[in-house]
Amino acid sequence: MMLRMQKNKFLNFMGICKKSGKVVLGDHMVEKEMNRESLKLVVVATDTSERIWAKYERFCKEKNVPVIRVSTKEELGKHLGKESVAVVGFNDKNQSTNLVKLYENLKETGGVL
């Protein structure tokens, strides 16, 4: 129960962040923002291809941007108002910091999204 609550808290906060307008969705848009060096966090769905995951893992390491692999594309999409979302980029530093904290709390409770 606690794990589900932590997971929902993380995913619901992602939805709130999207409403602020400081979120980009999809591989193409996130890659474009990475090149502008404006992203503070990247979230990649767990069922995204290994090629896409490796690209963002490398990209984020080079740019010193945290990258998190969580949830499924459908579950991310559900919380972000889309059918399916594989990659999400966050431009706001405070929102990104809060998402990383929520993710760390989830990991501490033994949860994997």
C-alpha positions in Angstrom: 0.0 0.0 0.0 2.8 2.4 1.0 4.7 1.6 -2.2 1.6 2.3 -4.4 1.0 5.6 -2.6 4.7 6.6 -3.2 4.4 5.7 -6.9 1.2 7.6 -7.3 2.7 10.6 -5.6 5.6 10.6 -8.1 3.4 10.1 -11.2 0.8 12.7 -10.0 3.5 15.2 -9.4 4.7 14.6 -13.0 1.2 15.5 -14.1 1.2 18.7 -12.1 4.6 19.6 -13.6 3.1 19.2 -17.1 0.4 21.7 -16.3 3.0 24.3 -15.5 4.2 24.2 -19.1 7.8 23.4 -18.2 7.7 19.8 -19.5 8.5 18.4 -23.0 7.2 15.0 -24.1 8.6 12.6 -26.6 12.0 11.5 -27.9 12.3 14.2 -30.6 11.3 17.2 -28.3 13.4 16.0 -25.4 16.5 15.5 -27.6 15.9 19.0 -29.0 15.8 20.5 -25.5 18.9 18.5 -24.4 20.8 20.2 -27.3 19.7 23.6 -25.9 20.9 22.5 -22.5 17.7 23.6 -20.8 16.7 20.3 -19.2 17.1 19.6 -15.5 15.8 16.0 -15.5 14.9 13.3 -18.0 12.5 10.5 -17.3 12.5 7.4 -19.5 9.8 4.7 -19.4 10.9 1.2 -18.4 9.5 -0.4 -21.5 11.3 2.0 -23.9 13.9 0.3 -26.1 17.4 -0.2 -24.8 18.7 2.0 -27.6 16.6 5.0 -26.5 17.6 4.4 -22.8 21.3 4.2 -23.7 21.0 7.4 -25.7 19.6 9.3 -22.8 21.8 7.7 -20.2 24.8 8.8 -22.3 23.4 12.2 -23.2 22.4 13.0 -19.6 25.8 12.0 -18.2 27.5 14.3 -20.7 25.2 17.2 -19.8 25.2 16.4 -16.1 21.4 16.0 -16.0 19.8 13.3 -13.8 18.0 10.6 -15.7 15.4 8.2 -14.2 13.9 5.1 -15.7 10.4 4.5 -14.3 7.0 3.1 -15.1 5.6 2.1 -18.5 4.9 4.3 -21.5 1.2 3.9 -21.0 1.3 4.8 -17.3 3.4 7.8 -17.9 1.0 8.8 -20.7 -2.0 8.4 -18.5 -0.6 10.9 -15.9 0.6 13.3 -18.6 -2.6 13.4 -20.6 -1.4 11.3 -23.6 -1.9 7.7 -24.7 1.7 6.8 -24.4 4.9 8.7 -23.5 8.4 7.1 -23.6 10.6 10.1 -22.7 9.8 13.2 -20.6 12.0 16.2 -20.1 11.7 18.7 -17.2 12.9 22.3 -17.6 12.2 23.6 -14.1 14.9 23.1 -11.5 12.6 23.0 -8.4 10.2 20.5 -10.0 13.1 18.3 -11.1 14.6 18.4 -7.6 11.3 17.4 -6.1 10.8 14.6 -8.6 14.3 13.2 -7.8 13.4 13.3 -4.1 10.1 11.5 -4.7 12.0 8.9 -6.7 14.6 8.4 -4.0 11.8 8.0 -1.4 10.2 5.4 -3.6 13.5 3.5 -3.9 14.1 3.7 -0.2 10.7 2.0 0.4 11.9 -0.9 -1.9 9.9 0.2 -4.8 10.7 0.2 -8.5 8.3 2.0 -10.8 
